[in-house]
Amino acid sequence: MLISLKKNKMYNIIVLQYNTRLTLIGKITVIKTLLASRLFLVLSQLATNSKYIKLIQNDLYNFLRNGKGDKIKRSKIRCRWRFEMPNLTTFGKSFKVRWVQNYLNNGKQ
């Protein structure tokens, strides 16, 4: 339920951004600031469905490439100024690891 609501909000932002002509750096910035931040709550849950994460990741790459196929390997998408496309699976894992670290540190105090 929560992931579908976030996904619909994300699609609305993508539709608004399709009308603007952004560079690759601009699109990655939109993905990191507007779209990835909306997925914070979904990715920080302990049980996330990898199928939905892959669907959202594919939608982000479609936005990045204007709906065309990949010309560059997804692992190699970097710009001149080291803007990197976020990988949602590692993004979610880092939230979970951070949560565990905070939990263990609060137990010691």
N, C-alpha and C positions, 0 to 999 in steps of 0.2 A: 504494500500500500504506500509506504513512505517513499520507496524508490520510484514508483510510478509517478507520484506527485512531483518529485524532484526532476524526473526525466521530462515531464511535460513543461515545467518551468524552464528547463535547459533548452528544450526545443523552441520555445517562444523567443528566448534570447538569440538563438542561432538564426531564426527567421528574420529578426530585426537586423542582425549583422550582415545577412546576405545582401541586403540592399546597399550597403556601403562598400566601397572599394578599398580594402585594407591590404597592406603588404603582408608578407609572411610573418614578420616580427609583430605587426599589429594583431594578426589573428592569434598568434601564440599568446600575446598579452591578454587578449579577450578571453581565451581559454583558461589561462591561469587565474585571472582576477575575477571574472564573472561566473565562469562555469565550474571550475574546480572547487571554488569556495562554496558553492551551493551543494556540492557532494560531500562536504566534510562530515556531516552527521551520518550519512548513509555508509560512508567508508569506515567510520570509526566504530561501527557496531562489530561485535565479535563474530557474528555469522553473516557473511556477505556471500551472495550468490555470484559465482565467477561468470556465469552466463550473462547476467545483466551488466556486469562490469565490462565484459568484452563488447557487448552491444553498444554501450555508451562510448567506449574507446573508439570503436569503428565510426560512430557518428561524429566524434570530435575530429577524426582524421578526414572524414568526408567534408566537414566544414573547412578544414585547413586546405584541402585540395579542390574546393568548389565542386564537390561531387564527382570529380574525375578519379581515375585510378592512381595508384601510388607510382611516382616516378623515381623516388628515392626510397631505400629501405627505411622502415619506420624507426629502427634503432639508430639510424644515422641522421635523423632530421635535426639539424642544428643550423643556426644562422651565424652570421659573421661575428656577432657580439655574444656568442655562446648562449643564446636563448634556446632552451631545450623544451621539447614537447613533453608534458608530464605523462608518466605511465601510471595509470590509475591503480594497478595492482600493487606496485611498490609504494605508491602514495598511501593506499589503505593500510599496507603492512607497517609503514612507518608510524602511522597514527596508533596502531595497536601496540607496537613496541614502546612508544612513548607513554601510552596509558599504563602499561605494565611497570615501566620504570618509575612513574609517578606513584603508583600504588605501593611499590616496594620501598620507595624513599619515605613515604608518609608513615609506613609501618615502623620504620627505624626511629622516628622522632618521638 
